[in-house]
Amino acid sequence: MFSFNSRNLVVAWLFLFSAIAAEVAGTTFMANASRGDSFQGYLLMAAALAASYYLLSQAIGQISIGIAYAVWEGVGLASLSLVSVLVFKEELSHSEMLGLGLVMMGIVCVALGEES
């Protein structure tokens, strides 16, 4: 287990964004596997999502759990929406894009309010 006793907040944020990347990868593997009936995709999904939760648990050693979880979910949601458009050729309506923009603005406000 990684100890944050001598680590700073920057390292915690790196863990958090790594957790987000792993979550996006895992969910993308899940969507791809469900469309192609690939068992290997589900194994990759499980590994990536497990890594995501582990990395998130490391981040909350320095970032409050509410802030970390909000950023993890919000940035993950926006990233997965981008993946759905770029990889799976799905379309977003104007109201969906507006909603995602508002989510991102909220995340910025929440993250900026986090005290060191």
JOMOZI-V941849 format. One record per residue. N is the residue number from 0. RES is the residue in one small letter. SS is DSSP state (H for helix, E for strand, C for the rest). OMEGA is omega in degrees with one decimal (none if undefined). D_CENTER is the distance of its C-alpha to the mean C-alpha in whole Angstrom. Layout:
# JOMOZI-V941849
n->N res->RES ss->SS omega->OMEGA d_center->D_CENTER
n->N res->RES ss->SS omega->OMEGA d_center->D_CENTER
This chain:
# JOMOZI-V941849
n->0 res->m ss->C omega->-177.3 d_center->21
n->1 res->f ss->C omega->179.7 d_center->20
n->2 res->s ss->C omega->179.3 d_center->22
n->3 res->f ss->C omega->-175.4 d_center->21
n->4 res->n ss->C omega->-178.3 d_center->25
n->5 res->s ss->C omega->-178.8 d_center->25
n->6 res->r ss->C omega->-179.7 d_center->22
n->7 res->n ss->C omega->-176.2 d_center->21
n->8 res->l ss->H omega->179.2 d_center->18
n->9 res->v ss->H omega->179.1 d_center->17
n->10 res->v ss->H omega->178.8 d_center->16
n->11 res->a ss->H omega->178.3 d_center->14
n->12 res->w ss->H omega->175.3 d_center->12
n->13 res->l ss->H omega->175.5 d_center->12
n->14 res->f ss->H omega->-178.4 d_center->11
n->15 res->l ss->H omega->-179.6 d_center->8
n->16 res->f ss->H omega->172.3 d_center->7
n->17 res->s ss->H omega->176.9 d_center->8
n->18 res->a ss->H omega->178.3 d_center->6
n->19 res->i ss->H omega->179.1 d_center->3
n->20 res->a ss->H omega->179.2 d_center->6
n->21 res->a ss->H omega->177.8 d_center->7
n->22 res->e ss->H omega->179.7 d_center->5
n->23 res->v ss->H omega->177.8 d_center->6
n->24 res->a ss->H omega->-178.7 d_center->9
n->25 res->g ss->H omega->179.7 d_center->10
n->26 res->t ss->H omega->175.5 d_center->10
n->27 res->t ss->H omega->175.4 d_center->12
n->28 res->f ss->H omega->179.7 d_center->14
n->29 res->m ss->H omega->-179.9 d_center->15
n->30 res->a ss->H omega->179.5 d_center->15
n->31 res->n ss->H omega->-179.3 d_center->18
n->32 res->a ss->H omega->-177.9 d_center->19
n->33 res->s ss->H omega->179.6 d_center->20
n->34 res->r ss->H omega->-177.3 d_center->22
n->35 res->g ss->H omega->178.6 d_center->24
n->36 res->d ss->C omega->-178.8 d_center->24
n->37 res->s ss->C omega->177.8 d_center->23
n->38 res->f ss->H omega->179.2 d_center->23
n->39 res->q ss->H omega->177.5 d_center->22
n->40 res->g ss->H omega->178.4 d_center->19
n->41 res->y ss->H omega->176.4 d_center->18
n->42 res->l ss->H omega->177.1 d_center->19
n->43 res->l ss->H omega->177.4 d_center->16
n->44 res->m ss->H omega->-177.9 d_center->14
n->45 res->a ss->H omega->-179.8 d_center->15
n->46 res->a ss->H omega->-179.1 d_center->15
n->47 res->a ss->H omega->180.0 d_center->11
n->48 res->l ss->H omega->175.3 d_center->10
n->49 res->a ss->H omega->177.4 d_center->12
n->50 res->a ss->H omega->179.7 d_center->11
n->51 res->s ss->H omega->179.6 d_center->8
n->52 res->y ss->H omega->177.8 d_center->10
n->53 res->y ss->H omega->-179.6 d_center->12
n->54 res->l ss->H omega->176.2 d_center->10
n->55 res->l ss->H omega->179.8 d_center->9
n->56 res->s ss->H omega->177.2 d_center->13
n->57 res->q ss->H omega->-179.1 d_center->14
n->58 res->a ss->H omega->-176.0 d_center->12
n->59 res->i ss->C omega->170.2 d_center->14
n->60 res->g ss->C omega->-178.3 d_center->17
n->61 res->q ss->C omega->-179.8 d_center->17
n->62 res->i ss->C omega->-179.0 d_center->15
n->63 res->s ss->C omega->-173.6 d_center->16
n->64 res->i ss->H omega->179.4 d_center->14
n->65 res->g ss->H omega->179.2 d_center->14
n->66 res->i ss->H omega->-178.5 d_center->13
n->67 res->a ss->H omega->-178.0 d_center->10
n->68 res->y ss->H omega->178.8 d_center->9
n->69 res->a ss->H omega->179.2 d_center->10
n->70 res->v ss->H omega->180.0 d_center->8
n->71 res->w ss->H omega->-179.0 d_center->4
n->72 res->e ss->H omega->-175.4 d_center->6
n->73 res->g ss->H omega->179.2 d_center->7
n->74 res->v ss->H omega->175.7 d_center->6
n->75 res->g ss->H omega->178.7 d_center->3
n->76 res->l ss->H omega->179.6 d_center->7
n->77 res->a ss->H omega->179.4 d_center->9
n->78 res->s ss->H omega->178.5 d_center->8
n->79 res->l ss->H omega->175.1 d_center->8
n->80 res->s ss->H omega->177.0 d_center->12
n->81 res->l ss->H omega->177.0 d_center->12
n->82 res->v ss->H omega->-178.9 d_center->12
n->83 res->s ss->H omega->179.4 d_center->14
n->84 res->v ss->H omega->-174.1 d_center->17
n->85 res->l ss->H omega->-174.5 d_center->17
n->86 res->v ss->C omega->-173.7 d_center->17
n->87 res->f ss->C omega->175.4 d_center->18
n->88 res->k ss->C omega->175.5 d_center->21
n->89 res->e ss->C omega->-179.7 d_center->20
n->90 res->e ss->C omega->175.9 d_center->21
n->91 res->l ss->C omega->176.7 d_center->19
n->92 res->s ss->C omega->178.1 d_center->22
n->93 res->h ss->H omega->-179.8 d_center->23
n->94 res->s ss->H omega->176.4 d_center->22
n->95 res->e ss->H omega->178.0 d_center->18
n->96 res->m ss->H omega->177.0 d_center->18
n->97 res->l ss->H omega->178.5 d_center->20
n->98 res->g ss->H omega->178.1 d_center->17
n->99 res->l ss->H omega->176.4 d_center->14
n->100 res->g ss->H omega->177.8 d_center->16
n->101 res->l ss->H omega->176.5 d_center->17
n->102 res->v ss->H omega->-178.7 d_center->13
n->103 res->m ss->H omega->176.7 d_center->13
n->104 res->m ss->H omega->177.5 d_center->16
n->105 res->g ss->H omega->179.5 d_center->15
n->106 res->i ss->H omega->178.4 d_center->12
n->107 res->v ss->H omega->179.2 d_center->14
n->108 res->c ss->H omega->-179.8 d_center->17
n->109 res->v ss->H omega->-178.2 d_center->16
n->110 res->a ss->H omega->179.0 d_center->14
n->111 res->l ss->H omega->178.7 d_center->18
n->112 res->g ss->H omega->-180.0 d_center->19
n->113 res->e ss->C omega->177.2 d_center->18
n->114 res->e ss->C omega->179.8 d_center->21
n->115 res->s ss->C omega->none d_center->21
